[in-house]
Amino acid sequence: MKTIKLSLLCLFVTAMSFASVTTSEKAALVALYNSTNGSQWTHAWDLSSPIESWYGVTIKNNQVVNLSLEFNNLQGILPQELGDLVYLKHINFGLNKITGSIPSTIGKLNRLETLNLSMNILEGSIPTSISDLSSLQILELGSNKLTGTIPTEISALSNLVKLSLIDNKISGEIPTEIMALTQLEEIVLANNELTGDIPFQLSYFPKLKTFMVSDNKLNQEYISVINGNNPNMMDLNSGSVITDND
């Protein structure tokens, strides 16, 4: 009898572990695993184990709040179901081999504070739905194969501190709407196909420390400031100068 009770207790604990997140959240995690060749990940998940034990997954209050799967050999596309992980605050999928485009459903993650998809093989344009990420502070999409323009809707990201789109194939002019992002500390747009002129003065960004737009198709070269002091009074048109005051 005692053995039966212990067995039932174990089953109950296991059931509670699996029930720690919503069905849609678990389904989204499984979709991510399957669409990025999870069996070949450096740290693969055991889908029969409790979600709390899955590598890179952080759960708080029965909600998936963090996915840290950087440098984990993710190969394949990001599923639309990613948008069902509505409690996420941080995504780091950097340094993988993710292909395809950024799913438009990413805009459903309005609690997201960090989105790092850098150093993958992503293509297509930045979805306009990214403007719905009202809590976003860090946006890192560098070193991919993204095309299209910088969406003007980016102006809605009023909490953005870091904007890094370096080393892509993004074209068109830098939108004036970026001027609305007064919390920015880093603007990194180098190594793209941007044209025209810089449509603002650095003084619009009182907290700015890093500014990089080199290796584009702009009308002229502009100053690059890397981890420097606030460059409010600097003349952008004085040529290509790199400073490092760290």
C-alpha positions in Angstrom: 0.0 0.0 0.0 2.8 2.3 0.9 4.5 1.6 -2.5 1.2 2.5 -4.3 1.0 5.8 -2.4 4.5 6.7 -3.3 3.9 5.8 -6.9 0.8 8.0 -7.0 2.7 10.8 -5.4 5.5 10.6 -8.0 2.9 10.6 -10.8 1.2 13.7 -9.2 4.5 15.6 -9.0 5.4 14.7 -12.6 2.0 15.9 -13.7 2.4 19.1 -11.9 5.8 19.6 -13.5 4.3 19.2 -17.0 1.4 21.5 -16.1 3.7 24.4 -14.9 3.1 26.3 -18.2 0.1 26.7 -20.4 -0.5 24.2 -23.2 0.1 26.9 -25.9 3.5 27.8 -24.4 4.6 24.2 -24.3 3.4 23.7 -27.8 5.4 26.7 -28.9 8.5 25.4 -27.3 8.1 22.1 -29.0 7.4 23.8 -32.4 10.7 25.8 -31.9 12.5 22.5 -31.1 11.2 20.8 -34.2 11.6 23.6 -36.6 15.2 24.2 -35.7 16.4 20.6 -35.7 16.4 20.2 -32.0 17.8 16.7 -32.0 21.0 18.2 -33.4 21.3 21.0 -30.8 24.4 21.2 -28.8 22.2 21.0 -25.7 19.1 19.2 -26.9 15.9 19.0 -24.9 14.4 15.8 -23.6 10.8 16.5 -24.5 9.7 13.8 -22.0 11.2 15.6 -19.1 9.7 18.5 -17.2 10.1 21.9 -19.0 12.0 23.3 -16.1 14.9 21.0 -17.0 15.1 22.1 -20.6 18.3 23.9 -21.4 18.1 27.7 -21.7 14.4 27.9 -20.6 13.6 30.0 -17.6 10.2 29.7 -15.9 8.8 32.0 -13.3 5.3 31.9 -11.8 4.5 29.1 -14.3 5.4 31.3 -17.2 8.2 31.0 -19.8 10.1 34.3 -19.4 13.5 33.6 -20.9 14.9 31.6 -23.8 18.8 31.6 -23.9 19.8 29.3 -26.7 22.7 31.2 -28.1 25.5 29.2 -29.8 23.4 26.0 -29.6 23.4 24.9 -33.2 19.8 25.9 -34.0 19.3 25.1 -37.7 16.0 25.9 -39.5 13.3 28.5 -39.3 11.6 30.3 -36.4 8.0 29.0 -36.1 5.0 31.3 -36.0 4.2 29.7 -32.7 7.0 31.7 -31.1 4.4 34.5 -30.7 2.5 32.3 -28.3 5.2 32.6 -25.7 3.6 35.8 -24.6 5.3 36.1 -21.2 8.8 36.1 -22.6 11.1 38.9 -21.5 14.3 37.8 -23.1 15.2 35.9 -26.3 18.8 35.2 -27.2 19.2 33.0 -30.3 22.5 34.5 -31.3 25.3 32.6 -33.0 23.2 29.9 -34.6 22.2 28.9 -38.1 18.6 30.1 -38.1 17.3 30.7 -41.6 14.1 32.1 -43.1 12.5 35.3 -42.0 11.6 36.8 -38.6 8.0 35.7 -38.0 5.5 38.5 -37.8 4.0 37.0 -34.7 7.0 38.3 -32.8 4.9 41.4 -32.3 2.7 39.5 -29.9 5.5 39.5 -27.3 4.8 42.8 -25.8 6.6 42.0 -22.5 9.9 41.3 -24.4 12.8 43.4 -23.3 15.7 41.8 -25.2 15.6 40.3 -28.7 18.9 39.0 -29.9 18.9 37.1 -33.2 22.4 38.2 -34.3 24.9 36.1 -36.2 22.4 33.8 -38.0 21.3 33.5 -41.6 18.0 35.3 -41.4 16.6 36.9 -44.6 13.7 39.1 -45.6 12.8 42.4 -44.0 12.3 43.4 -40.4 8.6 42.9 -39.7 6.6 46.1 -39.0 4.9 44.1 -36.1 8.1 44.7 -34.2 6.6 48.1 -33.3 4.3 46.2 -30.9 7.2 45.3 -28.7 6.5 48.1 -26.3 8.8 46.9 -23.6 11.8 46.3 -25.9 15.1 47.7 -24.7 17.7 45.8 -26.7 17.3 44.9 -30.4 20.2 42.9 -31.9 19.7 41.7 -35.5 23.2 42.1 -36.7 25.2 39.8 -39.0 22.3 38.2 -40.9 21.1 38.7 -44.5 18.2 41.0 -43.8 17.0 43.2 -46.6 14.4 45.9 -47.1 14.4 49.1 -45.1 14.4 50.1 -41.5 10.7 50.2 -40.7 9.4 53.7 -39.7 7.2 51.9 -37.1 10.4 51.5 -35.1 9.6 54.9 -33.5 7.1 53.1 -31.3 9.9 51.4 -29.4 10.2 54.2 -26.9 12.2 52.2 -24.3 14.9 51.1 -26.8 18.4 51.4 -25.5 20.4 49.4 -28.1 19.6 49.2 -31.9 22.1 47.0 -33.7 21.5 46.1 -37.4 25.1 45.9 -38.4 26.3 43.7 -41.3 23.1 43.1 -43.2 21.8 44.2 -46.6 19.4 46.8 -45.3 18.8 49.6 -47.9 17.0 52.9 -48.2 17.4 56.0 -46.0 17.7 56.0 -42.2 14.1 57.1 -41.2 13.7 60.3 -39.3 11.4 58.4 -36.9 14.5 57.1 -35.1 14.6 60.5 -33.5 11.7 59.5 -31.3 14.0 56.9 -29.6 15.6 59.3 -27.1 16.7 56.5 -24.7 19.1 55.1 -27.2 22.7 54.5 -26.0 23.8 52.5 -29.1 23.0 53.0 -32.8 24.9 50.4 -34.8 23.9 50.4 -38.5 27.3 49.9 -40.2 27.9 47.5 -43.1 24.6 47.8 -44.8 23.4 49.5 -48.0 21.9 52.6 -46.5 21.7 55.7 -48.6 21.2 59.4 -48.2 22.2 61.5 -45.2 21.9 61.1 -41.4 18.5 62.8 -40.8 19.4 63.9 -37.2 22.0 65.4 -35.0 23.5 63.2 -32.2 22.2 65.8 -29.7 18.8 64.3 -30.1 20.1 61.3 -28.1 21.3 62.6 -24.8 22.4 59.1 -23.6 24.2 58.0 -26.8 27.6 56.4 -26.4 28.0 54.3 -29.6 27.2 55.5 -33.1 28.3 53.5 -36.2 27.1 53.9 -39.8 30.3 53.2 -41.7 30.5 51.0 -44.8 27.1 52.0 -46.3 26.2 54.0 -49.4 25.6 57.2 -47.6 26.3 60.5 -49.3 29.4 61.1 -47.1 31.4 59.5 -44.3 30.3 60.2 -40.8 31.9 60.0 -37.4 31.8 56.7 -35.6 31.9 56.9 -31.8 32.5 53.6 -30.0 31.9 53.4 -26.2 32.8 57.1 -26.1 31.5 60.0 -24.0 28.3 61.6 -25.0 28.9 63.1 -28.5 26.3 65.8 -28.4 28.5 68.6 -29.5 30.4 66.6 -32.2 30.1 67.6 -35.9 28.9 64.6 -37.8 30.2 66.0 -41.1 33.9 66.2 -40.0 34.9 63.0 -41.6 35.4 59.4 -40.5 36.7 59.5 -36.9 36.7 56.6 -34.5 37.2 57.3 -30.8 37.3 54.9 -27.8 37.2 56.5 -24.4 36.4 53.4 -22.5 
